[in-house]
Amino acid sequence: MYSNKTIYIHIREKIFEALEPESINSLSKDQLTSQLAKAVDLLIEREDYSVASVIRSEFVKNLVDELHGLGPLQVLLDDESINDIMINGHDNVFVERNGIVEESAVKFIDESQLQNIAKRIVTQVGRRVDDASPTCDARLADGSRVNVVIPPIAIDGTCISIRKFKKHAMGLDQMAEFGSMSSQVAQVLKIAARCRLNIIISGGTGSGKTTLLNALSQYVSEKERIITIEDAAELKLQQPHVARLETRTEGIEGNGAVNQRDLVINALRMRPDRIIVGECRGAEAFEMLQAMNTGHDGSMSTLHANTPRDALARVESMVMMATSNLPLEAIRRSVVSAVDLIVQISRLHDGTRKVMSVSEVVGLEGYAIVLEEIFKFHHSGQVQNGKVVGNFTTAGLPRRSVIAEKASFYGLQAQLNGLFGAMETM
């Protein structure tokens, strides 16, 4: 008596031996489903297997997913409750739902199937992953971000990490409803985006930086020309005048690579009103600061850091990657002149994402950059219904606030003045 898994593997092997790639590409999904259903029935009868009709339908769906989709991955991609998919070899799959990581029942047949799917993903966006280039960043058709690592770098089998792209962009009001920030914080961030403040979003991996960046971008004027720069394009701006640029890895000959710094430099020649860099991680930070300092107000980016002060230190370090002959004082003056606001976001131990602080860069005192914290999230140390309890506090705007100055220029001063006072408990 054979198990359903053993029967499926045998049928899959026979069908794949008989398939011609050209014929698959010429068939619609419905046509392929119909032909595979006939083939599955024929093979089951020929081998005299005992397989229920519901299991036969599952066999056909799995085959269609593998030939027209991404195999076992497809069911995870179609599940809207899943935020992240993490694959550590063909039989070790984890997912994240609502900030909580759990093991999935989904498995791949073998390493070969998993690696073929990984290569299909990266090939669709003109990239490659092989022995010569065993790591790769890519994206799916819906914008979801993918990272692939294959053996021998990945010791226990191919690793795929997928950050799924939400079909419906989340706005700041919706994030406030979910408890990621208070309504006052949301309103101040809206004003900051409308008034063309230069904003850096700082946080750890999986903290929600890109989601927040997408939300902020919704409040950019439709009259502005925006250039986005990313390693793997995942930002989804709603404005009509957007040019999206994406980096490129080197080709087989070892040339043709285009990095983020190259793209930032080129973006400055494209007459942008704003430049949005998906994530600053290297020498492109120098050109980004130059852009912010030379008339491209309202530019935004994200970076990995645990606190606003750490974020500034990271910017300094990245600028030093680009130029080693600038003294630290000159770099800090450039940072102070360029960056207006730092938004710190974190994923807490209960799985929720929260804006932990909103800080304004107000100037230099001696050699130190002065930060004024406008909002801060204080957690009470208590948990209710599995969620961290806390509240947002504010000390008001700094005495020389760039937000107040810009809000006055854009006619939003009254709206800004009405936001400070009450505190909200989350």
C-alpha positions as CSV (number, residue, x, y, z in Angstrom):
1,M,0.0,0.0,0.0
2,Y,1.6,3.2,-1.2
3,S,1.2,6.6,0.6
4,N,-0.4,9.5,-1.3
5,K,3.0,11.3,-1.1
6,T,4.8,8.3,-2.7
7,I,2.1,8.1,-5.4
8,Y,2.3,11.8,-6.2
9,I,6.1,11.8,-6.5
10,H,5.8,8.8,-8.9
11,I,3.1,10.5,-11.0
12,R,4.9,13.8,-11.0
13,E,8.1,12.1,-12.3
14,K,6.3,10.4,-15.1
15,I,4.4,13.6,-16.2
16,F,7.6,15.7,-16.1
17,E,9.4,13.1,-18.2
18,A,6.7,13.4,-20.9
19,L,6.2,17.2,-20.8
20,E,7.6,19.5,-23.4
21,P,8.4,23.1,-22.1
22,E,7.1,24.7,-25.3
23,S,3.7,23.0,-25.0
24,I,3.3,24.2,-21.4
25,N,4.0,27.8,-22.3
26,S,1.4,27.7,-25.1
27,L,-1.4,26.5,-22.8
28,S,-3.6,28.6,-20.6
29,K,-4.0,27.6,-16.9
30,D,-7.4,26.1,-17.5
31,Q,-6.1,24.1,-20.5
32,L,-3.1,22.8,-18.5
33,T,-5.4,21.8,-15.6
34,S,-7.6,19.9,-18.0
35,Q,-4.8,18.0,-19.6
36,L,-3.0,17.2,-16.3
37,A,-6.3,15.9,-14.8
38,K,-6.6,13.4,-17.7
39,A,-2.9,12.4,-17.3
40,V,-3.2,11.9,-13.6
41,D,-6.3,9.7,-14.0
42,L,-4.6,7.7,-16.7
43,L,-1.5,7.0,-14.7
44,I,-3.4,6.1,-11.5
45,E,-5.5,3.6,-13.5
46,R,-2.5,2.2,-15.3
47,E,-0.6,1.7,-12.0
48,D,-3.7,0.5,-10.3
49,Y,-3.4,2.9,-7.4
50,S,-6.2,3.6,-5.0
51,V,-6.6,7.4,-4.8
52,A,-9.7,9.3,-3.8
53,S,-11.1,11.9,-6.2
54,V,-10.3,14.8,-3.7
55,I,-6.6,13.6,-3.5
56,R,-6.5,13.4,-7.4
57,S,-7.7,17.0,-7.5
58,E,-5.0,18.0,-5.0
59,F,-2.4,16.2,-7.2
60,V,-3.5,18.2,-10.3
61,K,-3.5,21.5,-8.3
62,N,0.1,20.8,-7.1
63,L,1.2,20.1,-10.6
64,V,-0.4,23.3,-12.0
65,D,1.1,25.3,-9.2
66,E,4.5,24.0,-10.0
67,L,4.2,24.5,-13.8
68,H,2.3,27.8,-13.9
69,G,3.1,29.0,-10.4
70,L,5.8,28.4,-7.8
71,G,5.0,24.9,-6.6
72,P,4.4,24.4,-2.9
73,L,5.2,28.1,-2.4
74,Q,2.0,29.1,-4.2
75,V,-0.3,28.2,-1.3
76,L,1.7,30.3,1.1
77,L,1.8,33.2,-1.3
78,D,-2.0,33.0,-1.7
79,D,-2.5,33.0,2.1
80,E,-3.1,36.7,2.9
81,S,-2.6,36.1,6.6
82,I,1.1,35.4,6.0
83,N,3.6,38.3,6.1
84,D,6.9,36.4,5.7
85,I,7.9,33.1,4.3
86,M,11.3,31.6,5.4
87,I,12.6,28.4,3.8
88,N,15.6,26.7,5.3
89,G,15.9,23.7,2.9
90,H,13.2,21.7,1.2
91,D,11.6,20.2,4.3
92,N,12.0,23.1,6.8
93,V,9.5,26.0,6.1
94,F,8.4,28.7,8.5
95,V,5.9,31.5,8.1
96,E,5.1,34.7,10.1
97,R,1.5,35.6,10.9
98,N,0.8,38.8,12.9
99,G,4.4,39.0,14.0
100,I,4.5,35.4,15.3
101,V,6.8,32.8,13.5
102,E,5.5,29.3,13.2
103,E,6.5,26.1,11.3
104,S,4.5,25.4,8.2
105,A,3.1,22.0,7.1
106,V,4.1,22.9,3.5
107,K,7.2,20.9,2.3
108,F,9.1,20.6,-1.0
109,I,9.6,17.2,-2.6
110,D,13.4,17.6,-2.6
111,E,16.2,20.1,-3.0
112,S,16.0,19.9,-6.8
113,Q,12.4,21.1,-6.8
114,L,13.2,23.9,-4.3
115,Q,16.3,25.1,-6.2
116,N,14.4,25.1,-9.6
117,I,11.7,27.3,-8.1
118,A,14.3,29.7,-6.7
119,K,16.0,30.0,-10.1
120,R,12.6,30.6,-11.7
121,I,11.9,33.4,-9.3
122,V,15.2,35.3,-10.0
123,T,15.1,34.6,-13.8
124,Q,11.7,36.4,-14.0
125,V,13.4,39.7,-13.0
126,G,16.5,39.2,-15.2
127,R,18.8,38.0,-12.4
128,R,20.6,34.7,-11.8
129,V,21.6,32.4,-9.0
130,D,24.2,29.7,-9.5
131,D,27.5,28.4,-8.3
132,A,29.3,31.6,-9.4
133,S,26.6,33.8,-7.8
134,P,25.0,31.9,-5.0
135,T,23.0,34.8,-3.4
136,C,20.5,37.0,-5.0
137,D,17.8,39.7,-4.2
138,A,14.7,39.6,-6.4
139,R,11.0,40.3,-6.3
140,L,7.8,38.6,-7.3
141,A,5.3,39.9,-9.8
142,D,3.2,41.5,-7.0
143,G,6.3,43.3,-5.6
144,S,7.1,40.9,-2.8
145,R,10.8,41.0,-1.8
146,V,12.8,37.7,-2.2
147,N,16.2,36.8,-1.1
148,V,17.7,33.5,-2.3
149,V,20.9,31.7,-1.1
150,I,21.8,28.3,-2.6
151,P,24.4,25.7,-1.6
152,P,27.3,25.6,-1.0
153,I,26.8,28.9,0.8
154,A,23.5,27.6,2.3
155,I,24.8,24.5,4.1
156,D,21.5,22.7,4.7
157,G,19.9,23.4,1.4
158,T,18.5,26.3,-0.6
159,C,17.2,29.2,1.6
160,I,14.5,31.5,0.4
161,S,13.2,34.5,2.4
162,I,10.1,36.3,1.1
163,R,8.7,39.5,2.5
164,K,5.2,39.5,1.1
165,F,3.8,42.6,-0.5
166,K,0.4,43.7,0.8
167,K,-2.2,44.0,-2.0
168,H,-3.7,47.1,-0.4
169,A,-1.3,49.9,0.7
170,M,-1.7,50.7,4.3
171,G,-2.1,54.4,5.2
172,L,-1.1,56.3,8.3
173,D,-4.7,56.4,9.7
174,Q,-4.9,52.6,9.3
175,M,-1.6,52.1,11.0
176,A,-3.0,54.3,13.9
177,E,-6.1,52.1,14.1
178,F,-3.9,49.0,14.4
179,G,-2.0,50.6,17.2
180,S,1.3,51.2,15.4
181,M,1.1,54.9,16.3
182,S,-1.3,57.4,17.9
183,S,-3.6,59.5,15.8
184,Q,-1.5,62.6,16.8
185,V,1.7,60.9,15.5
186,A,-0.1,60.0,12.2
187,Q,-1.2,63.6,11.7
188,V,2.3,65.0,12.4
189,L,3.8,62.6,9.9
190,K,1.2,63.5,7.3
191,I,2.1,67.2,7.7
192,A,5.9,66.3,7.6
193,A,5.4,64.5,4.3
194,R,3.2,67.2,2.7
195,C,5.6,70.0,3.8
196,R,8.6,68.3,2.1
197,L,10.6,67.4,5.2
198,N,13.6,65.1,4.6
199,I,12.7,61.9,6.6
200,I,14.7,58.9,7.6
201,I,12.8,55.8,8.9
202,S,15.0,53.7,11.2
203,G,14.4,50.2,12.5
204,G,15.4,46.6,12.7
205,T,14.6,43.8,10.2
206,G,10.9,43.2,9.8
207,S,10.0,46.2,11.9
208,G,7.8,47.7,9.1
209,K,10.1,50.4,7.6
210,T,9.0,49.9,4.0
211,T,5.3,49.8,5.0
212,L,5.7,53.1,6.8
213,L,7.7,54.5,3.9
214,N,4.8,53.5,1.5
215,A,2.3,55.1,3.9
216,L,4.2,58.4,4.1
217,S,4.5,58.5,0.3
218,Q,0.7,58.7,0.0
219,Y,0.8,62.3,1.2
220,V,3.2,63.5,-1.4
221,S,1.6,65.9,-3.9
222,E,0.6,64.4,-7.3
223,K,2.2,67.4,-9.0
224,E,5.7,66.3,-7.9
225,R,8.1,64.1,-9.9
226,I,9.4,61.3,-7.7
227,I,12.4,59.0,-8.4
228,T,12.5,55.7,-6.4
229,I,15.7,53.7,-6.0
230,E,15.8,50.2,-4.7
231,D,17.8,47.0,-4.8
232,A,14.5,45.1,-5.5
233,A,11.6,47.3,-6.4
234,E,8.8,46.9,-3.9
235,L,7.6,50.5,-3.2
236,K,4.1,51.1,-4.6
237,L,3.6,54.9,-5.0
238,Q,0.2,56.1,-6.0
239,Q,1.3,59.3,-7.7
240,P,1.1,59.5,-11.5
241,H,4.7,61.0,-12.0
242,V,7.0,58.3,-10.6
243,A,10.2,56.9,-12.2
244,R,11.3,53.6,-10.6
245,L,14.9,52.6,-10.7
246,E,16.3,49.2,-9.6
247,T,19.9,48.1,-9.2
248,R,21.5,45.4,-11.3
249,T,24.1,42.7,-10.4
250,E,27.1,42.0,-12.6
251,G,26.7,39.7,-15.5
252,I,28.4,36.4,-16.2
253,E,31.5,38.3,-17.6
254,G,31.8,40.2,-14.3
255,N,30.6,43.6,-15.5
256,G,27.4,45.5,-16.0
257,A,26.6,46.0,-12.3
258,V,24.6,49.1,-11.4
259,N,24.5,49.9,-7.6
260,Q,22.4,52.3,-5.6
261,R,25.0,55.0,-5.6
262,D,25.1,55.0,-9.4
263,L,21.3,55.3,-9.5
264,V,21.3,58.2,-7.0
265,I,23.8,60.0,-9.0
266,N,21.8,59.4,-12.2
267,A,18.6,60.4,-10.5
268,L,19.9,63.9,-9.9
269,R,20.1,64.3,-13.7
270,M,16.4,63.3,-14.1
271,R,14.9,66.5,-12.7
272,P,13.4,65.0,-9.5
273,D,11.3,66.9,-7.0
274,R,11.9,64.1,-4.5
275,I,14.2,61.1,-4.3
276,I,13.1,58.0,-2.3
277,V,15.8,55.4,-1.6
278,G,14.2,52.1,-0.4
279,E,17.1,51.4,1.9
280,C,20.4,53.3,2.5
281,R,23.1,50.8,3.2
282,G,26.3,52.1,1.8
283,A,28.1,54.9,-0.1
284,E,24.8,56.1,-1.7
285,A,24.1,57.9,1.6
286,F,26.6,60.6,0.5
287,E,24.8,61.4,-2.7
288,M,21.5,61.2,-0.8
289,L,22.6,63.9,1.6
290,Q,23.9,66.0,-1.3
291,A,20.4,65.7,-2.9
292,M,18.7,66.7,0.3
293,N,21.0,69.7,0.6
294,T,20.5,70.9,-3.0
295,G,16.8,71.5,-3.5
296,H,15.3,68.0,-3.3
297,D,13.4,68.6,-0.1
298,G,11.0,65.9,0.9
299,S,13.3,63.0,0.1
300,M,13.0,59.9,2.2
301,S,14.8,56.7,3.0
302,T,15.1,53.8,5.4
303,L,18.0,52.3,7.2
304,H,18.8,49.6,9.8
305,A,19.4,51.0,13.3
306,N,18.0,50.5,16.8
307,T,17.7,54.2,17.9
308,P,17.6,57.6,16.3
309,R,21.1,58.3,17.6
310,D,22.3,55.0,16.1
311,A,20.7,56.0,12.8
312,L,22.7,59.2,12.7
313,A,25.9,57.3,13.4
314,R,25.1,54.9,10.6
315,V,24.6,57.8,8.2
316,E,28.0,59.1,9.2
317,S,29.6,55.7,8.6
318,M,28.0,55.3,5.2
319,V,29.1,58.7,4.1
320,M,32.7,57.7,5.1
321,M,32.4,54.7,2.8
322,A,32.0,57.2,-0.1
323,T,34.6,59.7,0.8
324,S,37.5,59.3,3.3
325,N,38.8,62.9,3.1
326,L,35.8,64.7,4.7
327,P,36.4,65.5,8.4
328,L,33.7,64.2,10.8
329,E,32.6,67.8,11.6
330,A,31.9,68.5,8.0
331,I,29.9,65.2,7.7
332,R,27.8,66.1,10.7
333,R,27.1,69.6,9.4
334,S,25.9,68.0,6.2
335,V,23.7,65.5,8.1
336,V,22.1,68.3,10.2
337,S,21.5,70.4,7.1
338,A,20.0,67.5,5.2
339,V,18.0,65.4,7.6
340,D,14.9,66.9,9.3
341,L,13.1,64.0,10.9
342,I,14.0,60.5,12.2
343,V,11.1,58.0,12.7
344,Q,12.1,55.0,14.8
345,I,10.0,51.9,14.4
346,S,10.3,48.5,16.1
347,R,8.8,45.1,16.2
348,L,7.9,44.3,19.8
349,H,8.0,40.9,21.5
350,D,4.2,40.5,21.0
351,G,4.7,40.7,17.3
352,T,3.3,44.2,16.9
353,R,5.1,47.0,15.1
354,K,5.2,50.4,16.7
355,V,6.6,53.8,16.0
356,M,8.8,54.1,19.1
357,S,9.8,57.8,18.6
358,V,9.7,60.7,16.2
359,S,12.7,63.0,16.6
360,E,13.7,66.2,14.9
361,V,17.3,67.0,14.0
362,V,17.7,70.6,15.3
363,G,21.4,71.4,15.0
364,L,24.9,71.0,16.3
365,E,26.3,71.8,19.7
366,G,30.0,71.6,19.5
367,Y,30.6,68.4,17.6
368,A,27.4,66.7,18.7
369,I,24.2,66.5,16.7
370,V,21.2,67.6,18.8
371,L,18.0,65.6,18.5
372,E,14.7,66.7,20.0
373,E,12.2,63.9,20.6
374,I,8.7,65.0,19.6
375,F,6.9,61.7,20.4
376,K,7.9,58.7,22.4
377,F,6.1,55.4,23.1
378,H,6.3,54.3,26.7
379,H,5.3,50.7,27.4
380,S,3.9,50.0,30.9
381,G,5.5,46.6,31.3
382,Q,2.0,45.1,31.2
383,V,0.4,42.9,28.6
384,Q,-3.3,42.7,27.8
385,N,-4.8,40.0,25.6
386,G,-1.2,39.1,24.5
387,K,-0.4,42.7,23.5
388,V,2.0,45.2,25.0
389,V,0.3,48.1,26.8
390,G,1.7,51.6,26.7
391,N,1.1,55.2,25.7
392,F,2.5,57.9,23.4
393,T,3.8,61.0,25.1
394,T,4.9,64.3,23.6
395,A,7.0,67.2,24.9
396,G,5.7,69.4,22.1
397,L,7.7,70.8,19.2
398,P,11.3,72.1,19.6
399,R,11.7,75.9,20.0
400,R,13.3,76.1,16.5
401,S,11.2,73.5,14.8
402,V,11.6,72.9,11.1
403,I,8.2,71.2,11.1
404,A,6.6,74.4,12.4
405,E,8.5,76.5,9.9
406,K,7.6,74.4,6.9
407,A,3.9,74.0,8.1
408,S,3.6,77.8,8.3
409,F,5.0,78.1,4.7
410,Y,2.5,75.5,3.4
411,G,-0.5,76.9,5.3
412,L,-0.7,74.1,7.8
413,Q,0.3,75.9,11.0
414,A,-3.1,75.9,12.5
415,Q,-3.5,72.2,11.9
416,L,-0.1,71.5,13.5
417,N,-0.8,73.7,16.5
418,G,-4.0,71.7,17.3
419,L,-2.2,68.4,17.6
420,F,-0.3,68.8,20.8
421,G,-1.7,68.3,24.3
422,A,-3.6,65.1,24.9
423,M,-1.9,61.7,25.1
424,E,-3.3,58.4,23.8
425,T,-3.1,55.0,25.4
426,M,-2.6,52.1,23.0
